[in-house]
């Protein structure tokens, strides 16, 4: 449901909604989803192991903190960069950062991991802004070509994408579990073979990106012309960076975006280190995160199918928040390590519930941004990554200095604040829509 029917809907990517030669839009969604799956199954599994495999001097934790701090900064400038490159070219270039980060893990040190983390911050900023723009543009074109409800198509396409992509946690961590099950996770032979396999998989993902259709037409009419002055170009650039923050809807949704980054980093850094590893060992991280990924994927696919507009998004997000609140409160109030089957089941159940919450936030936030900010998709998705990655970086930097209990209190406070802001947003949007339709 578009809450701003009275505003002019100016497409961000010129040519996306023009009538042209018909093509199979679903094909591009399949390719995009599979390419991201290959890229992220390697990176995601490596990320889950960073805090334990590269534990000397907290190299792994600090590297991830630097990565997400870099991603925060570069996300501020990602919108004009993606406009200049085109969303497809941004997707292809973005894969190189992930490849370099995995390669740096073959010889981890401050001299390899820090530069790789900094570059991955740039690469990730353009690949995720490019992904959000490309997927939303594809959904809109598909809806127009086939006379379908736009909100339903955006929800379905996001459900398919995040459902397939979320399975990276399952597949990648099963690979880690298989290769590290007989070791302690820090052996040179086991990790070297693991990262070499990941590099091969990432190369295949990069190649697959090349088969995407371009969605930008002949492109980039919105860019500053070469005849424009330097100051005019800089003004246009800063306008694209700042303009989304002048929208009240964006300000109300930023807390929920920030929480989505917090909950992801909590699982990657805190949950795996302080809950999974003491119970199952380093090799057990892969198994627990595989369960997390499986439920993340299933929930993403299911949530996307039920997404038709703002009311459905509100209901789904509220349910996901409730599930995550139960996990956080359980860990804070009464979780104790227990041996045997009961302890294993309890641990895997929490992993599954965390995965369900992540699946909800991934699909619903991306669908919500596509529906609310159709006049500036790249700027909106850039803001999504700015606040998401900033909160993720915060967790990684705080991790060495804060207890698990303190982190849980922080998470719960952020969850309640973000849901309050989100519900207030939905009330305002529904009221605006009702007023414009009456």
NUZA-778482 format. One record per residue (C-alpha): residue in three letters; x negated, y, z negated. Coordinates in steps of 0.2 Angstrom, whole numbers. Layout:
// NUZA-778482
<r rest="ALA" xx="X" yy="Y" zz="Z"/>
...
// end
This chain:
// NUZA-778482
<r rest="UNK" xx="0" yy="0" zz="0"/>
<r rest="UNK" xx="-8" yy="17" zz="5"/>
<r rest="UNK" xx="-4" yy="30" zz="-9"/>
<r rest="UNK" xx="-9" yy="44" zz="2"/>
<r rest="UNK" xx="3" yy="43" zz="17"/>
<r rest="UNK" xx="4" yy="62" zz="18"/>
<r rest="UNK" xx="-15" yy="63" zz="21"/>
<r rest="UNK" xx="-22" yy="62" zz="38"/>
<r rest="UNK" xx="-30" yy="45" zz="40"/>
<r rest="UNK" xx="-46" yy="49" zz="49"/>
<r rest="UNK" xx="-55" yy="33" zz="53"/>
<r rest="UNK" xx="-73" yy="33" zz="47"/>
<r rest="UNK" xx="-80" yy="23" zz="61"/>
<r rest="UNK" xx="-76" yy="31" zz="78"/>
<r rest="UNK" xx="-68" yy="19" zz="90"/>
<r rest="UNK" xx="-63" yy="6" zz="77"/>
<r rest="UNK" xx="-45" yy="9" zz="80"/>
<r rest="UNK" xx="-44" yy="13" zz="98"/>
<r rest="UNK" xx="-37" yy="1" zz="110"/>
<r rest="UNK" xx="-50" yy="-9" zz="119"/>
<r rest="UNK" xx="-53" yy="-26" zz="126"/>
<r rest="UNK" xx="-45" yy="-39" zz="114"/>
<r rest="UNK" xx="-57" yy="-50" zz="104"/>
<r rest="UNK" xx="-56" yy="-63" zz="91"/>
<r rest="UNK" xx="-58" yy="-52" zz="75"/>
<r rest="UNK" xx="-57" yy="-68" zz="64"/>
<r rest="UNK" xx="-72" yy="-74" zz="72"/>
<r rest="UNK" xx="-82" yy="-59" zz="65"/>
<r rest="UNK" xx="-76" yy="-62" zz="48"/>
<r rest="UNK" xx="-81" yy="-80" zz="49"/>
<r rest="UNK" xx="-99" yy="-76" zz="55"/>
<r rest="UNK" xx="-101" yy="-61" zz="42"/>
<r rest="UNK" xx="-95" yy="-73" zz="28"/>
<r rest="UNK" xx="-107" yy="-87" zz="33"/>
<r rest="UNK" xx="-122" yy="-75" zz="35"/>
<r rest="UNK" xx="-120" yy="-68" zz="18"/>
<r rest="UNK" xx="-118" yy="-85" zz="11"/>
<r rest="UNK" xx="-135" yy="-90" zz="17"/>
<r rest="UNK" xx="-143" yy="-74" zz="12"/>
<r rest="UNK" xx="-135" yy="-74" zz="-6"/>
<r rest="UNK" xx="-136" yy="-92" zz="-10"/>
<r rest="UNK" xx="-155" yy="-90" zz="-9"/>
<r rest="UNK" xx="-156" yy="-73" zz="-18"/>
<r rest="UNK" xx="-143" yy="-77" zz="-31"/>
<r rest="UNK" xx="-151" yy="-93" zz="-37"/>
<r rest="UNK" xx="-168" yy="-84" zz="-38"/>
<r rest="UNK" xx="-160" yy="-70" zz="-48"/>
<r rest="UNK" xx="-153" yy="-82" zz="-61"/>
<r rest="UNK" xx="-170" yy="-89" zz="-64"/>
<r rest="UNK" xx="-180" yy="-73" zz="-64"/>
<r rest="UNK" xx="-178" yy="-70" zz="-83"/>
<r rest="UNK" xx="-184" yy="-87" zz="-87"/>
<r rest="UNK" xx="-197" yy="-92" zz="-73"/>
<r rest="UNK" xx="-205" yy="-75" zz="-73"/>
<r rest="UNK" xx="-204" yy="-72" zz="-92"/>
<r rest="UNK" xx="-222" yy="-67" zz="-95"/>
<r rest="UNK" xx="-221" yy="-48" zz="-100"/>
<r rest="UNK" xx="-203" yy="-49" zz="-95"/>
<r rest="UNK" xx="-208" yy="-47" zz="-77"/>
<r rest="UNK" xx="-192" yy="-55" zz="-70"/>
<r rest="UNK" xx="-181" yy="-45" zz="-81"/>
<r rest="UNK" xx="-190" yy="-28" zz="-77"/>
<r rest="UNK" xx="-191" yy="-33" zz="-59"/>
<r rest="UNK" xx="-172" yy="-35" zz="-58"/>
<r rest="UNK" xx="-169" yy="-19" zz="-68"/>
<r rest="UNK" xx="-181" yy="-9" zz="-55"/>
<r rest="UNK" xx="-171" yy="-17" zz="-41"/>
<r rest="UNK" xx="-154" yy="-11" zz="-47"/>
<r rest="UNK" xx="-161" yy="6" zz="-52"/>
<r rest="UNK" xx="-168" yy="7" zz="-34"/>
<r rest="UNK" xx="-151" yy="1" zz="-27"/>
<r rest="UNK" xx="-142" yy="15" zz="-37"/>
<r rest="UNK" xx="-153" yy="29" zz="-30"/>
<r rest="UNK" xx="-152" yy="23" zz="-12"/>
<r rest="UNK" xx="-134" yy="20" zz="-13"/>
<r rest="UNK" xx="-132" yy="39" zz="-14"/>
<r rest="UNK" xx="-139" yy="40" zz="3"/>
<r rest="UNK" xx="-133" yy="24" zz="11"/>
<r rest="UNK" xx="-118" yy="32" zz="19"/>
<r rest="UNK" xx="-127" yy="43" zz="32"/>
<r rest="UNK" xx="-140" yy="30" zz="34"/>
<r rest="UNK" xx="-127" yy="17" zz="39"/>
<r rest="UNK" xx="-118" yy="29" zz="50"/>
<r rest="UNK" xx="-134" yy="32" zz="60"/>
<r rest="UNK" xx="-139" yy="14" zz="61"/>
<r rest="UNK" xx="-121" yy="7" zz="64"/>
<r rest="UNK" xx="-114" yy="-6" zz="52"/>
<r rest="UNK" xx="-120" yy="-21" zz="62"/>
<r rest="UNK" xx="-138" yy="-14" zz="63"/>
<r rest="UNK" xx="-137" yy="-10" zz="44"/>
<r rest="UNK" xx="-132" yy="-28" zz="40"/>
<r rest="UNK" xx="-147" yy="-35" zz="50"/>
<r rest="UNK" xx="-160" yy="-23" zz="43"/>
<r rest="UNK" xx="-153" yy="-26" zz="25"/>
<r rest="UNK" xx="-157" yy="-44" zz="26"/>
<r rest="UNK" xx="-176" yy="-40" zz="27"/>
<r rest="UNK" xx="-176" yy="-34" zz="9"/>
<r rest="UNK" xx="-169" yy="-50" zz="2"/>
<r rest="UNK" xx="-182" yy="-60" zz="12"/>
<r rest="UNK" xx="-196" yy="-50" zz="5"/>
<r rest="UNK" xx="-190" yy="-52" zz="-13"/>
<r rest="UNK" xx="-190" yy="-71" zz="-11"/>
<r rest="UNK" xx="-207" yy="-70" zz="-3"/>
<r rest="UNK" xx="-214" yy="-60" zz="-18"/>
<r rest="UNK" xx="-209" yy="-74" zz="-29"/>
<r rest="UNK" xx="-221" yy="-86" zz="-21"/>
<r rest="UNK" xx="-235" yy="-76" zz="-30"/>
<r rest="UNK" xx="-226" yy="-66" zz="-44"/>
<r rest="UNK" xx="-235" yy="-51" zz="-51"/>
<r rest="UNK" xx="-232" yy="-33" zz="-55"/>
<r rest="UNK" xx="-241" yy="-29" zz="-38"/>
<r rest="UNK" xx="-229" yy="-40" zz="-28"/>
<r rest="UNK" xx="-212" yy="-40" zz="-37"/>
<r rest="UNK" xx="-211" yy="-21" zz="-41"/>
<r rest="UNK" xx="-213" yy="-16" zz="-22"/>
<r rest="UNK" xx="-202" yy="-30" zz="-16"/>
<r rest="UNK" xx="-189" yy="-24" zz="-29"/>
<r rest="UNK" xx="-190" yy="-6" zz="-24"/>
<r rest="UNK" xx="-187" yy="-11" zz="-5"/>
<r rest="UNK" xx="-173" yy="-23" zz="-9"/>
<r rest="UNK" xx="-164" yy="-8" zz="-18"/>
<r rest="UNK" xx="-164" yy="1" zz="-1"/>
<r rest="UNK" xx="-160" yy="-14" zz="9"/>
<r rest="UNK" xx="-146" yy="-20" zz="-2"/>
<r rest="UNK" xx="-138" yy="-2" zz="-2"/>
<r rest="UNK" xx="-136" yy="-2" zz="17"/>
<r rest="UNK" xx="-131" yy="-20" zz="18"/>
<r rest="UNK" xx="-117" yy="-18" zz="6"/>
<r rest="UNK" xx="-111" yy="-2" zz="12"/>
<r rest="UNK" xx="-112" yy="-9" zz="30"/>
<r rest="UNK" xx="-102" yy="-25" zz="24"/>
<r rest="UNK" xx="-88" yy="-15" zz="16"/>
<r rest="UNK" xx="-86" yy="-3" zz="31"/>
<r rest="UNK" xx="-87" yy="-18" zz="44"/>
<r rest="UNK" xx="-75" yy="-29" zz="35"/>
<r rest="UNK" xx="-62" yy="-16" zz="32"/>
<r rest="UNK" xx="-64" yy="-9" zz="50"/>
<r rest="UNK" xx="-62" yy="-27" zz="57"/>
<r rest="UNK" xx="-46" yy="-30" zz="46"/>
<r rest="UNK" xx="-38" yy="-14" zz="52"/>
<r rest="UNK" xx="-42" yy="-18" zz="70"/>
<r rest="UNK" xx="-34" yy="-35" zz="68"/>
<r rest="UNK" xx="-19" yy="-28" zz="59"/>
<r rest="UNK" xx="-16" yy="-16" zz="73"/>
<r rest="UNK" xx="-19" yy="-28" zz="87"/>
<r rest="UNK" xx="-7" yy="-41" zz="80"/>
<r rest="UNK" xx="6" yy="-29" zz="73"/>
<r rest="UNK" xx="2" yy="-35" zz="55"/>
<r rest="UNK" xx="4" yy="-27" zz="38"/>
<r rest="UNK" xx="-13" yy="-18" zz="35"/>
<r rest="UNK" xx="-14" yy="-21" zz="16"/>
<r rest="UNK" xx="-11" yy="-40" zz="18"/>
<r rest="UNK" xx="-24" yy="-42" zz="32"/>
<r rest="UNK" xx="-37" yy="-32" zz="21"/>
<r rest="UNK" xx="-33" yy="-43" zz="6"/>
<r rest="UNK" xx="-34" yy="-59" zz="17"/>
<r rest="UNK" xx="-50" yy="-54" zz="25"/>
<r rest="UNK" xx="-58" yy="-49" zz="8"/>
<r rest="UNK" xx="-52" yy="-66" zz="1"/>
<r rest="UNK" xx="-60" yy="-76" zz="14"/>
<r rest="UNK" xx="-76" yy="-66" zz="14"/>
<r rest="UNK" xx="-78" yy="-66" zz="-5"/>
<r rest="UNK" xx="-71" yy="-84" zz="-6"/>
<r rest="UNK" xx="-85" yy="-90" zz="5"/>
<r rest="UNK" xx="-99" yy="-79" zz="-1"/>
<r rest="UNK" xx="-95" yy="-83" zz="-20"/>
<r rest="UNK" xx="-99" yy="-101" zz="-16"/>
<r rest="UNK" xx="-117" yy="-96" zz="-15"/>
<r rest="UNK" xx="-118" yy="-97" zz="-34"/>
<r rest="UNK" xx="-113" yy="-115" zz="-33"/>
<r rest="UNK" xx="-123" yy="-121" zz="-18"/>
<r rest="UNK" xx="-139" yy="-111" zz="-22"/>
<r rest="UNK" xx="-139" yy="-116" zz="-40"/>
<r rest="UNK" xx="-136" yy="-135" zz="-36"/>
<r rest="UNK" xx="-152" yy="-133" zz="-25"/>
<r rest="UNK" xx="-161" yy="-126" zz="-40"/>
<r rest="UNK" xx="-154" yy="-140" zz="-51"/>
<r rest="UNK" xx="-160" yy="-153" zz="-39"/>
<r rest="UNK" xx="-178" yy="-146" zz="-37"/>
<r rest="UNK" xx="-181" yy="-141" zz="-55"/>
<r rest="UNK" xx="-172" yy="-155" zz="-65"/>
<r rest="UNK" xx="-188" yy="-165" zz="-68"/>
<r rest="UNK" xx="-198" yy="-149" zz="-74"/>
<r rest="UNK" xx="-197" yy="-135" zz="-85"/>
<r rest="UNK" xx="-193" yy="-122" zz="-72"/>
<r rest="UNK" xx="-210" yy="-114" zz="-72"/>
<r rest="UNK" xx="-221" yy="-127" zz="-63"/>
<r rest="UNK" xx="-229" yy="-120" zz="-48"/>
<r rest="UNK" xx="-225" yy="-135" zz="-37"/>
<r rest="UNK" xx="-206" yy="-134" zz="-41"/>
<r rest="UNK" xx="-204" yy="-116" zz="-39"/>
<r rest="UNK" xx="-215" yy="-114" zz="-24"/>
<r rest="UNK" xx="-205" yy="-127" zz="-14"/>
<r rest="UNK" xx="-189" yy="-119" zz="-20"/>
<r rest="UNK" xx="-193" yy="-102" zz="-14"/>
<r rest="UNK" xx="-200" yy="-109" zz="3"/>
<r rest="UNK" xx="-183" yy="-117" zz="6"/>
<r rest="UNK" xx="-174" yy="-101" zz="1"/>
<r rest="UNK" xx="-185" yy="-91" zz="14"/>
<r rest="UNK" xx="-179" yy="-104" zz="28"/>
<r rest="UNK" xx="-161" yy="-102" zz="23"/>
<r rest="UNK" xx="-162" yy="-83" zz="23"/>
<r rest="UNK" xx="-170" yy="-83" zz="40"/>
<r rest="UNK" xx="-155" yy="-93" zz="47"/>
<r rest="UNK" xx="-143" yy="-80" zz="39"/>
<r rest="UNK" xx="-152" yy="-65" zz="47"/>
<r rest="UNK" xx="-151" yy="-74" zz="64"/>
<r rest="UNK" xx="-133" yy="-77" zz="61"/>
<r rest="UNK" xx="-130" yy="-58" zz="58"/>
<r rest="UNK" xx="-135" yy="-55" zz="76"/>
<r rest="UNK" xx="-120" yy="-64" zz="83"/>
<r rest="UNK" xx="-108" yy="-51" zz="75"/>
<r rest="UNK" xx="-98" yy="-39" zz="87"/>
<r rest="UNK" xx="-102" yy="-21" zz="85"/>
<r rest="UNK" xx="-88" yy="-11" zz="77"/>
<r rest="UNK" xx="-95" yy="6" zz="80"/>
<r rest="UNK" xx="-91" yy="8" zz="98"/>
<r rest="UNK" xx="-104" yy="19" zz="107"/>
<r rest="UNK" xx="-106" yy="26" zz="90"/>
<r rest="UNK" xx="-108" yy="39" zz="78"/>
<r rest="UNK" xx="-99" yy="54" zz="84"/>
<r rest="UNK" xx="-98" yy="59" zz="66"/>
<r rest="UNK" xx="-117" yy="62" zz="65"/>
<r rest="UNK" xx="-124" yy="79" zz="66"/>
<r rest="UNK" xx="-129" yy="83" zz="83"/>
<r rest="UNK" xx="-147" yy="87" zz="88"/>
<r rest="UNK" xx="-143" yy="105" zz="91"/>
<r rest="UNK" xx="-137" yy="108" zz="73"/>
<r rest="UNK" xx="-149" yy="117" zz="62"/>
<r rest="UNK" xx="-159" yy="108" zz="48"/>
<r rest="UNK" xx="-148" yy="117" zz="35"/>
<r rest="UNK" xx="-132" yy="112" zz="43"/>
<r rest="UNK" xx="-138" yy="94" zz="44"/>
<r rest="UNK" xx="-143" yy="94" zz="25"/>
<r rest="UNK" xx="-126" yy="102" zz="21"/>
<r rest="UNK" xx="-117" yy="88" zz="30"/>
<r rest="UNK" xx="-127" yy="75" zz="21"/>
<r rest="UNK" xx="-124" yy="81" zz="3"/>
<r rest="UNK" xx="-106" yy="83" zz="7"/>
<r rest="UNK" xx="-105" yy="65" zz="11"/>
<r rest="UNK" xx="-114" yy="61" zz="-5"/>
<r rest="UNK" xx="-104" yy="72" zz="-16"/>
<r rest="UNK" xx="-86" yy="73" zz="-8"/>
<r rest="UNK" xx="-80" yy="56" zz="-15"/>
<r rest="UNK" xx="-83" yy="62" zz="-33"/>
<r rest="UNK" xx="-71" yy="76" zz="-30"/>
<r rest="UNK" xx="-57" yy="64" zz="-28"/>
<r rest="UNK" xx="-48" yy="60" zz="-45"/>
<r rest="UNK" xx="-44" yy="42" zz="-39"/>
<r rest="UNK" xx="-63" yy="39" zz="-38"/>
<r rest="UNK" xx="-66" yy="46" zz="-55"/>
<r rest="UNK" xx="-53" yy="35" zz="-62"/>
<r rest="UNK" xx="-59" yy="19" zz="-54"/>
<r rest="UNK" xx="-78" yy="22" zz="-58"/>
<r rest="UNK" xx="-76" yy="14" zz="-75"/>
<r rest="UNK" xx="-69" yy="-2" zz="-68"/>
<r rest="UNK" xx="-83" yy="-2" zz="-54"/>
<r rest="UNK" xx="-96" yy="0" zz="-68"/>
<r rest="UNK" xx="-89" yy="-14" zz="-78"/>
<r rest="UNK" xx="-89" yy="-26" zz="-63"/>
<r rest="UNK" xx="-108" yy="-22" zz="-62"/>
<r rest="UNK" xx="-110" yy="-25" zz="-81"/>
<r rest="UNK" xx="-101" yy="-42" zz="-81"/>
<r rest="UNK" xx="-111" yy="-48" zz="-67"/>
<r rest="UNK" xx="-128" yy="-43" zz="-75"/>
<r rest="UNK" xx="-122" yy="-50" zz="-92"/>
<r rest="UNK" xx="-120" yy="-67" zz="-84"/>
<r rest="UNK" xx="-136" yy="-67" zz="-74"/>
<r rest="UNK" xx="-147" yy="-60" zz="-89"/>
<r rest="UNK" xx="-138" yy="-63" zz="-105"/>
<r rest="UNK" xx="-127" yy="-78" zz="-103"/>
<r rest="UNK" xx="-140" yy="-88" zz="-94"/>
<r rest="UNK" xx="-154" yy="-84" zz="-107"/>
<r rest="UNK" xx="-145" yy="-84" zz="-123"/>
<r rest="UNK" xx="-131" yy="-96" zz="-121"/>
<r rest="UNK" xx="-135" yy="-108" zz="-107"/>
<r rest="UNK" xx="-154" yy="-110" zz="-109"/>
<r rest="UNK" xx="-154" yy="-115" zz="-127"/>
<r rest="UNK" xx="-140" yy="-128" zz="-124"/>
<r rest="UNK" xx="-145" yy="-135" zz="-108"/>
<r rest="UNK" xx="-163" yy="-130" zz="-105"/>
<r rest="UNK" xx="-170" yy="-120" zz="-89"/>
<r rest="UNK" xx="-165" yy="-134" zz="-77"/>
<r rest="UNK" xx="-147" yy="-133" zz="-84"/>
<r rest="UNK" xx="-145" yy="-115" zz="-78"/>
<r rest="UNK" xx="-142" yy="-121" zz="-61"/>
<r rest="UNK" xx="-128" yy="-133" zz="-66"/>
<r rest="UNK" xx="-119" yy="-120" zz="-77"/>
<r rest="UNK" xx="-120" yy="-107" zz="-63"/>
<r rest="UNK" xx="-114" yy="-119" zz="-50"/>
<r rest="UNK" xx="-98" yy="-121" zz="-60"/>
<r rest="UNK" xx="-98" yy="-102" zz="-61"/>
<r rest="UNK" xx="-100" yy="-100" zz="-42"/>
<r rest="UNK" xx="-87" yy="-114" zz="-38"/>
<r rest="UNK" xx="-73" yy="-105" zz="-49"/>
<r rest="UNK" xx="-79" yy="-88" zz="-42"/>
<r rest="UNK" xx="-76" yy="-94" zz="-24"/>
<r rest="UNK" xx="-60" yy="-102" zz="-28"/>
<r rest="UNK" xx="-53" yy="-87" zz="-37"/>
<r rest="UNK" xx="-59" yy="-75" zz="-23"/>
<r rest="UNK" xx="-50" yy="-85" zz="-10"/>
<r rest="UNK" xx="-34" yy="-87" zz="-20"/>
<r rest="UNK" xx="-34" yy="-69" zz="-26"/>
<r rest="UNK" xx="-36" yy="-62" zz="-8"/>
<r rest="UNK" xx="-22" yy="-72" zz="-2"/>
<r rest="UNK" xx="-10" yy="-64" zz="-15"/>
<r rest="UNK" xx="-16" yy="-47" zz="-12"/>
<r rest="UNK" xx="-3" yy="-36" zz="-2"/>
<r rest="UNK" xx="-5" yy="-19" zz="-10"/>
<r rest="UNK" xx="-7" yy="-9" zz="-26"/>
<r rest="UNK" xx="6" yy="-19" zz="-37"/>
<r rest="UNK" xx="-2" yy="-36" zz="-33"/>
<r rest="UNK" xx="-20" yy="-29" zz="-36"/>
<r rest="UNK" xx="-14" yy="-22" zz="-53"/>
<r rest="UNK" xx="-7" yy="-38" zz="-58"/>
<r rest="UNK" xx="-23" yy="-48" zz="-53"/>
<r rest="UNK" xx="-35" yy="-36" zz="-60"/>
<r rest="UNK" xx="-26" yy="-36" zz="-77"/>
<r rest="UNK" xx="-26" yy="-55" zz="-77"/>
<r rest="UNK" xx="-45" yy="-56" zz="-73"/>
<r rest="UNK" xx="-49" yy="-43" zz="-87"/>
<r rest="UNK" xx="-39" yy="-54" zz="-100"/>
<r rest="UNK" xx="-49" yy="-69" zz="-95"/>
<r rest="UNK" xx="-65" yy="-60" zz="-97"/>
<r rest="UNK" xx="-60" yy="-53" zz="-114"/>
<r rest="UNK" xx="-56" yy="-70" zz="-120"/>
<r rest="UNK" xx="-74" yy="-76" zz="-116"/>
<r rest="UNK" xx="-82" yy="-60" zz="-123"/>
<r rest="UNK" xx="-72" yy="-62" zz="-140"/>
<r rest="UNK" xx="-76" yy="-80" zz="-141"/>
<r rest="UNK" xx="-94" yy="-77" zz="-139"/>
<r rest="UNK" xx="-94" yy="-63" zz="-152"/>
<r rest="UNK" xx="-83" yy="-71" zz="-165"/>
<r rest="UNK" xx="-85" yy="-89" zz="-166"/>
<r rest="UNK" xx="-97" yy="-97" zz="-153"/>
<r rest="UNK" xx="-110" yy="-109" zz="-160"/>
<r rest="UNK" xx="-121" yy="-121" zz="-150"/>
<r rest="UNK" xx="-114" yy="-139" zz="-152"/>
<r rest="UNK" xx="-121" yy="-155" zz="-145"/>
<r rest="UNK" xx="-112" yy="-168" zz="-136"/>
<r rest="UNK" xx="-99" yy="-169" zz="-123"/>
<r rest="UNK" xx="-88" yy="-156" zz="-132"/>
<r rest="UNK" xx="-102" yy="-143" zz="-132"/>
<r rest="UNK" xx="-105" yy="-146" zz="-114"/>
<r rest="UNK" xx="-87" yy="-144" zz="-109"/>
<r rest="UNK" xx="-85" yy="-128" zz="-119"/>
<r rest="UNK" xx="-100" yy="-121" zz="-111"/>
<r rest="UNK" xx="-95" yy="-125" zz="-93"/>
<r rest="UNK" xx="-77" yy="-118" zz="-97"/>
<r rest="UNK" xx="-84" yy="-102" zz="-102"/>
<r rest="UNK" xx="-95" yy="-102" zz="-85"/>
<r rest="UNK" xx="-79" yy="-106" zz="-76"/>
<r rest="UNK" xx="-69" yy="-91" zz="-84"/>
<r rest="UNK" xx="-83" yy="-79" zz="-80"/>
<r rest="UNK" xx="-83" yy="-85" zz="-62"/>
<r rest="UNK" xx="-64" yy="-82" zz="-61"/>
<r rest="UNK" xx="-66" yy="-64" zz="-68"/>
<r rest="UNK" xx="-80" yy="-60" zz="-56"/>
<r rest="UNK" xx="-69" yy="-67" zz="-41"/>
<r rest="UNK" xx="-55" yy="-55" zz="-46"/>
<r rest="UNK" xx="-66" yy="-40" zz="-47"/>
<r rest="UNK" xx="-75" yy="-43" zz="-31"/>
<r rest="UNK" xx="-60" yy="-46" zz="-20"/>
<r rest="UNK" xx="-48" yy="-33" zz="-28"/>
<r rest="UNK" xx="-61" yy="-19" zz="-29"/>
<r rest="UNK" xx="-66" yy="-20" zz="-11"/>
<r rest="UNK" xx="-48" yy="-22" zz="-6"/>
<r rest="UNK" xx="-43" yy="-7" zz="-17"/>
<r rest="UNK" xx="-57" yy="4" zz="-9"/>
<r rest="UNK" xx="-52" yy="-1" zz="8"/>
<r rest="UNK" xx="-34" yy="5" zz="5"/>
<r rest="UNK" xx="-37" yy="20" zz="-5"/>
<r rest="UNK" xx="-51" yy="28" zz="4"/>
<r rest="UNK" xx="-48" yy="25" zz="22"/>
<r rest="UNK" xx="-53" yy="42" zz="27"/>
<r rest="UNK" xx="-71" yy="40" zz="21"/>
<r rest="UNK" xx="-75" yy="21" zz="19"/>
<r rest="UNK" xx="-94" yy="22" zz="20"/>
<r rest="UNK" xx="-94" yy="36" zz="7"/>
<r rest="UNK" xx="-82" yy="26" zz="-4"/>
<r rest="UNK" xx="-91" yy="10" zz="-3"/>
<r rest="UNK" xx="-108" yy="19" zz="-6"/>
<r rest="UNK" xx="-100" yy="25" zz="-23"/>
<r rest="UNK" xx="-95" yy="8" zz="-27"/>
<r rest="UNK" xx="-113" yy="2" zz="-26"/>
<r rest="UNK" xx="-120" yy="17" zz="-35"/>
<r rest="UNK" xx="-110" yy="14" zz="-51"/>
<r rest="UNK" xx="-110" yy="-5" zz="-49"/>
<r rest="UNK" xx="-129" yy="-6" zz="-47"/>
<r rest="UNK" xx="-132" yy="8" zz="-61"/>
<r rest="UNK" xx="-123" yy="-2" zz="-74"/>
<r rest="UNK" xx="-131" yy="-18" zz="-68"/>
<r rest="UNK" xx="-148" yy="-10" zz="-70"/>
<r rest="UNK" xx="-143" yy="-4" zz="-87"/>
<r rest="UNK" xx="-141" yy="-22" zz="-93"/>
<r rest="UNK" xx="-157" yy="-28" zz="-87"/>
<r rest="UNK" xx="-167" yy="-13" zz="-95"/>
<r rest="UNK" xx="-157" yy="-15" zz="-111"/>
<r rest="UNK" xx="-159" yy="-34" zz="-112"/>
<r rest="UNK" xx="-176" yy="-35" zz="-120"/>
<r rest="UNK" xx="-171" yy="-23" zz="-134"/>
<r rest="UNK" xx="-153" yy="-27" zz="-138"/>
<r rest="UNK" xx="-146" yy="-42" zz="-147"/>
<r rest="UNK" xx="-132" yy="-53" zz="-139"/>
<r rest="UNK" xx="-120" yy="-47" zz="-151"/>
<r rest="UNK" xx="-123" yy="-29" zz="-148"/>
<r rest="UNK" xx="-121" yy="-32" zz="-129"/>
<r rest="UNK" xx="-105" yy="-41" zz="-132"/>
<r rest="UNK" xx="-98" yy="-26" zz="-141"/>
<r rest="UNK" xx="-104" yy="-15" zz="-127"/>
<r rest="UNK" xx="-95" yy="-26" zz="-114"/>
<r rest="UNK" xx="-79" yy="-26" zz="-123"/>
<r rest="UNK" xx="-79" yy="-7" zz="-125"/>
<r rest="UNK" xx="-82" yy="-5" zz="-107"/>
<r rest="UNK" xx="-69" yy="-17" zz="-102"/>
<r rest="UNK" xx="-55" yy="-9" zz="-112"/>
<r rest="UNK" xx="-60" yy="8" zz="-106"/>
<r rest="UNK" xx="-61" yy="3" zz="-88"/>
<r rest="UNK" xx="-44" yy="-6" zz="-88"/>
<r rest="UNK" xx="-36" yy="10" zz="-96"/>
<r rest="UNK" xx="-43" yy="21" zz="-82"/>
<r rest="UNK" xx="-37" yy="8" zz="-69"/>
<r rest="UNK" xx="-19" yy="7" zz="-76"/>
<r rest="UNK" xx="-18" yy="26" zz="-77"/>
<r rest="UNK" xx="-24" yy="27" zz="-59"/>
<r rest="UNK" xx="-11" yy="14" zz="-53"/>
<r rest="UNK" xx="3" yy="25" zz="-61"/>
<r rest="UNK" xx="-3" yy="41" zz="-53"/>
<r rest="UNK" xx="-5" yy="32" zz="-36"/>
<r rest="UNK" xx="12" yy="25" zz="-37"/>
<r rest="UNK" xx="20" yy="41" zz="-42"/>
<r rest="UNK" xx="11" yy="50" zz="-28"/>
<r rest="UNK" xx="17" yy="37" zz="-16"/>
<r rest="UNK" xx="35" yy="38" zz="-22"/>
<r rest="UNK" xx="35" yy="57" zz="-21"/>
<r rest="UNK" xx="28" yy="57" zz="-3"/>
<r rest="UNK" xx="41" yy="44" zz="2"/>
<r rest="UNK" xx="56" yy="53" zz="-5"/>
// end
